[in-house]
């Protein structure tokens, strides 16, 4: 399996992207666009949670 660059495995990177997307969503005038941005934010948050789970697993199993 290919290894991702470390910056893409950074939980805080994805949480920051999620916050930026939420902020953008609140500025959207169109309801559909606002909901799309909220969906993007939720996806970024899910990526962060996934990498957090991977990091926890690797810590517990000595794969840092």
Secondary structure, DSSP 8 states (H G I E B T S, - for coil): -----GGGG-HHHHHHHHHHHHHHHHH-SSHHHHHHHHHHHHHHHHHHHHHHHHHHHHHHTT--
